[in-house]
Amino acid sequence: DVKVTQSSRYLVKRTGEKVFLECVQDMDHENMFWYRQDPGLGLRLIYFSYDVKMKEKGDIPEGYSVSREKKERFSLILESASTNQTSMYLCASSSSLETQYFGPGTRLLVL
Amino acid sequence: GENVEQHPSTLSVQEGDSAVIKCTYSDSASNYFPWYKQELGKGPQLIIDIRSNVGEKKDQRIAVTLNKTAKHFSLHITETQPEDSAVYFCAASKGSGGSNYKLTFGKGTLLTVNP
């Protein structure tokens, strides 16, 4: 079974802090994605990567950056957390067969 | 870019009834349409998908239909059970190749199956 793990289920941070969300997949997938999920807005793509060291902006990249130094790991970085970044963050991975497999999510609260 | 509209946002049915969720998409180049189910406290899980060369696909109580001309696709759940209660998302992408893997999601449908 494909397994996508995220470093934390719940996270509480202060405004202005630098926040790292880590995602690891164990299926040698080329593609990895970061989404945020908010009530009534569905899943919105922040960034994705279709190869190591390759990244592409999604629909809402402002305030975020990403890092993919190894194929299995994709990190989402909030350079200076703000209260409007309080959300559920979901990581996903896929191979060339398109199906995206999601992790359990990280619920981030920025105070 | 692609835009996916999903209706209804909430749906309540009695156990044993059928449930239908509909989605429309805007980009005629989209050719891959998955459906995800998200249970409380979990990440979304793929339940069924369809590609543009197929008009309908079934998997036990779940079926998906696609009308490329009208640019809409639907999820059909028959003989609903309480464990079908969840949020369902439709999505669309242009399929394989670099940034074409990007999925655009609908806003979700909260399905409640009443015993």
Chai-1 contact restraints between the chains, C-beta under 6 A:
chainA,res_idxA,chainB,res_idxB,connection_type,confidence,min_distance_angstrom,max_distance_angstrom,comment,restraint_id
A,N31,B,Y101,contact,1.0,0.0,6.0,A-B,restraint_1
A,G42,B,F105,contact,1.0,0.0,6.0,A-B,restraint_2
A,G42,B,K107,contact,1.0,0.0,6.0,A-B,restraint_3
A,G42,B,G108,contact,1.0,0.0,6.0,A-B,restraint_4
A,L43,B,F105,contact,1.0,0.0,6.0,A-B,restraint_5
A,Y50,B,G98,contact,1.0,0.0,6.0,A-B,restraint_6
A,E56,B,S99,contact,1.0,0.0,6.0,A-B,restraint_7
A,L90,B,G43,contact,1.0,0.0,6.0,A-B,restraint_8
A,S96,B,S96,contact,1.0,0.0,6.0,A-B,restraint_9
A,E98,B,Y32,contact,1.0,0.0,6.0,A-B,restraint_10
A,T99,B,L46,contact,1.0,0.0,6.0,A-B,restraint_11
A,F102,B,G43,contact,1.0,0.0,6.0,A-B,restraint_12
A,F102,B,P44,contact,1.0,0.0,6.0,A-B,restraint_13
A,G103,B,G43,contact,1.0,0.0,6.0,A-B,restraint_14
A,P104,B,G43,contact,1.0,0.0,6.0,A-B,restraint_15
A,G105,B,G43,contact,1.0,0.0,6.0,A-B,restraint_16
